Amino acid sequence: MRRLTLCFLLSLLPLSAQANDLDVPITENPYRDCQAAWYSIGQVQGLKADGDGFLSVRSGPGSNYRKLDEVYNGDKLEIYEVRGDWLGVVYRGNGEDFGCSTTPRPLPYTYKGWVHRNWVKVLDIG
């Protein structure tokens, strides 16, 4: 009964509240001097209005991973990692600043996850 209650309560949380819980962490791989950007900027595009109208943000690089959130045409993404057709991204420009690490580490941001690259245009390469 307790487990069922916990599952029910978690299901009431907004999808983005669970976005910090990735099954496959996105790794920040900064340049050694922390002066240059270590990510690229992308923008969601090409989603059909008569389709779902959103791009799923997932907990890992594949459609078999949990859906955490949704992004839409025009949304900007910071691309930190690429695994095949999947991009590890931070989104929503939430203003979080965790400084610069000179060694690889899992991304500490709240709004992060994996999206399929078919609907992301890279605008700027860091």
Summary of the structure (lengths in Angstrom):
residues: 126
radius of gyration: 15.4
end to end distance: 49.9
largest distance: 52.6
contacts: 334
relative contact order: 0.28
helix: 14%
strand: 34%
